[in-house]
Amino acid sequence: MRRKLDLRTGRPVWSAYRAPSVPTERLTRDVKADVAVIGMGISGAMIAEALTAEGHSVMCLDRRGPMLGSTAATTALVQFEIDQPLSKLCPMIGRTRAERAWRRSRLAIENLAARIGELGIECGLDRRISLYLAGNVLGPGDLAKETDARRQAGIQAFHFPPGELAGRFGIERRGAILSHGNLTLDPRKLTAGLLLKAKERGARFFAPVEATEVTGGKEQVVVETKEGPTVTAAYAVLATGYELMESVPAASHQIISTWAIATRRQRRKIWPEEAFVWEASDPYLYMRATADGRVICGGEDQEFSDEEKRDALLKAKSARLSRKLARLFPALDATPEFAWAGSFGTTTTGLPYVGALPRHPRIHAVMGYGGNGITYSQIASELIASALRGRDDRDADLYAFNR
Ligand SMILES: Cc1cc2nc3c(=O)[nH]c(=O)nc-3n(C[C@H](O)[C@H](O)[C@H](O)COP(=O)(O)OP(=O)(O)OC[C@H]3O[C@@H](n4cnc5c(N)ncnc54)[C@H](O)[C@@H]3O)c2cc1C
């Protein structure tokens, strides 16, 4: 497990759109707050927004700056449908817990959409249906079982046989599950919007500042920094993405490399309903459209070895994504105008770890989000806001470090 990563390379599509800037300060002297949040990506932003809304004073640190980690590279299909199919999660953690995990993701999407609306953050938020295509991980028969499993858990899902899939969407595949209610958005605009809300409520942002050590005592936590000054707080939240601090247990955590492309704008050629399309396959494949009609297509995931190897594959992987996109939607111009690579962490079950570190009740961490990072960042912000208020969250055990 690597604790410092070059998180991405290439040119993510979001660089074509302006996000509001988030002002930061230099950390020149020791400071104190109720909560120190380390990391200013989408996770840190959601946590800072949730905690300032509850009246906590918050200070955020980032060794790069806001939105400069994985958040800048995400393809932002914000889905309640987590990568681990419900029918596969059941034998791993038991049916009751697996159903709870799926339902919690469903709720997180609703909570996030409502919160963005309430705060008035302009991030291109919209709803999308999604199509989960049969592939080599779940074939047509497995998709029917997955549909049943979801329905038994109270989650609406519709099984589409090949004829209906081709008729309504023009997609020639062996069937799909259709779901409603997933979210499309611009991840940088959302992150900036959340951070700026937190700032309005008094949060302070320090960057570039690298946290080197976090020590938890009975009454407080001290964050040491490479720059010298310290941050003392009642709690620390480590939202460092896929770079884990030394104090965070890295067992059952794995780093995956992933690639993505985006095409030119071609609004009129986008497939019906601009559905999210993803495939139950290994290697993985997924696509969505941007608000102005580009197509983002990603996947080709493989285990991370090092940044150089990941980055050297960018040309070949983007050519392969482009070919797969053209094969599925022959009317599209699948030529990449943007191509980029990134890494993300995942766990054996696909569920993230969120909560207090073992034996350190004042240090909370968020790690291992897989391809559903944004959904899990939302869940993390809910769990951590409850924990810091001393409230129980009935699903905390699903994500706890000692689960
Ligand atoms: C190509 C790609 C596609 C993806 N697609 C999707 C998708 O479609 N849907 C989805 O939900 N998720 C997706 N993900 C995952 C999602 O992007 C991530 O889960 C999410 O961006 C992680 O946000 P974060 O804030 O936790 O991490 P980051 O954005 O990486 O932020 C962590 C921050 O912590 C800072 N930091 C780290 N260590 C320290 C330290 N010691 N001191 C100070 N600061 C520190 C870093 O500089 C960084 O800015 C994708 C990821 C990639 C790479």
PDBQT file of the ligand as one rigid body, heavy atoms in Angstrom, charges set to zero:
ROOT
HETATM    1  C1  LIG A 501     -10.673   8.235 -13.510  1.00  0.00    +0.000 C 
HETATM    2  C2  LIG A 501     -11.566   8.134 -12.300  1.00  0.00    +0.000 A 
HETATM    3  C3  LIG A 501     -12.925   7.974 -12.465  1.00  0.00    +0.000 A 
HETATM    4  C4  LIG A 501     -13.774   7.919 -11.373  1.00  0.00    +0.000 A 
HETATM    5  N1  LIG A 501     -15.110   7.836 -11.587  1.00  0.00    +0.000 NA
HETATM    6  C5  LIG A 501     -15.971   7.879 -10.564  1.00  0.00    +0.000 A 
HETATM    7  C6  LIG A 501     -17.373   7.900 -10.798  1.00  0.00    +0.000 A 
HETATM    8  O1  LIG A 501     -17.838   7.869 -11.920  1.00  0.00    +0.000 OA
HETATM    9  N2  LIG A 501     -18.204   7.990  -9.710  1.00  0.00    +0.000 N 
HETATM   10  C7  LIG A 501     -17.729   8.069  -8.440  1.00  0.00    +0.000 A 
HETATM   11  O2  LIG A 501     -18.523   8.148  -7.490  1.00  0.00    +0.000 OA
HETATM   12  N3  LIG A 501     -16.384   8.037  -8.181  1.00  0.00    +0.000 NA
HETATM   13  C8  LIG A 501     -15.506   7.950  -9.217  1.00  0.00    +0.000 A 
HETATM   14  N4  LIG A 501     -14.158   7.951  -8.969  1.00  0.00    +0.000 N 
HETATM   15  C9  LIG A 501     -13.703   8.002  -7.603  1.00  0.00    +0.000 C 
HETATM   16  C10 LIG A 501     -13.795   9.445  -7.063  1.00  0.00    +0.000 C 
HETATM   17  O3  LIG A 501     -13.229  10.326  -7.992  1.00  0.00    +0.000 OA
HETATM   18  C11 LIG A 501     -13.033   9.547  -5.770  1.00  0.00    +0.000 C 
HETATM   19  O4  LIG A 501     -13.549   8.631  -4.853  1.00  0.00    +0.000 OA
HETATM   20  C12 LIG A 501     -13.106  10.922  -5.143  1.00  0.00    +0.000 C 
HETATM   21  O5  LIG A 501     -12.722  11.941  -6.034  1.00  0.00    +0.000 OA
HETATM   22  C13 LIG A 501     -12.189  10.933  -3.935  1.00  0.00    +0.000 C 
HETATM   23  O6  LIG A 501     -12.291  12.181  -3.349  1.00  0.00    +0.000 OA
HETATM   24  P1  LIG A 501     -11.438  12.493  -2.065  1.00  0.00    +0.000 P 
HETATM   25  O7  LIG A 501     -11.795  13.864  -1.654  1.00  0.00    +0.000 OA
HETATM   26  O8  LIG A 501     -11.630  11.420  -1.075  1.00  0.00    +0.000 OA
HETATM   27  O9  LIG A 501      -9.936  12.362  -2.586  1.00  0.00    +0.000 OA
HETATM   28  P2  LIG A 501      -9.053  13.450  -3.334  1.00  0.00    +0.000 P 
HETATM   29  O10 LIG A 501      -9.828  14.233  -4.320  1.00  0.00    +0.000 OA
HETATM   30  O11 LIG A 501      -7.840  12.752  -3.841  1.00  0.00    +0.000 OA
HETATM   31  O12 LIG A 501      -8.675  14.431  -2.186  1.00  0.00    +0.000 OA
HETATM   32  C14 LIG A 501      -7.789  14.059  -1.137  1.00  0.00    +0.000 C 
HETATM   33  C15 LIG A 501      -6.919  15.250  -0.862  1.00  0.00    +0.000 C 
HETATM   34  O13 LIG A 501      -6.109  14.960   0.273  1.00  0.00    +0.000 OA
HETATM   35  C16 LIG A 501      -4.877  15.603   0.091  1.00  0.00    +0.000 C 
HETATM   36  N5  LIG A 501      -3.886  14.933   0.941  1.00  0.00    +0.000 N 
HETATM   37  C17 LIG A 501      -3.467  13.650   0.882  1.00  0.00    +0.000 A 
HETATM   38  N6  LIG A 501      -2.570  13.400   1.847  1.00  0.00    +0.000 NA
HETATM   39  C18 LIG A 501      -2.428  14.552   2.543  1.00  0.00    +0.000 A 
HETATM   40  C19 LIG A 501      -1.624  14.948   3.664  1.00  0.00    +0.000 A 
HETATM   41  N7  LIG A 501      -0.815  14.064   4.276  1.00  0.00    +0.000 N 
HETATM   42  N8  LIG A 501      -1.699  16.224   4.103  1.00  0.00    +0.000 NA
HETATM   43  C20 LIG A 501      -2.506  17.133   3.488  1.00  0.00    +0.000 A 
HETATM   44  N9  LIG A 501      -3.292  16.803   2.426  1.00  0.00    +0.000 NA
HETATM   45  C21 LIG A 501      -3.255  15.541   1.965  1.00  0.00    +0.000 A 
HETATM   46  C22 LIG A 501      -4.579  15.439  -1.393  1.00  0.00    +0.000 C 
HETATM   47  O14 LIG A 501      -3.685  16.437  -1.839  1.00  0.00    +0.000 OA
HETATM   48  C23 LIG A 501      -5.963  15.568  -2.009  1.00  0.00    +0.000 C 
HETATM   49  O15 LIG A 501      -6.224  16.876  -2.492  1.00  0.00    +0.000 OA
HETATM   50  C24 LIG A 501     -13.260   7.996 -10.057  1.00  0.00    +0.000 A 
HETATM   51  C25 LIG A 501     -11.886   8.138  -9.873  1.00  0.00    +0.000 A 
HETATM   52  C26 LIG A 501     -11.039   8.229 -10.968  1.00  0.00    +0.000 A 
HETATM   53  C27 LIG A 501      -9.574   8.419 -10.727  1.00  0.00    +0.000 C 
ENDROOT
TORSDOF 0
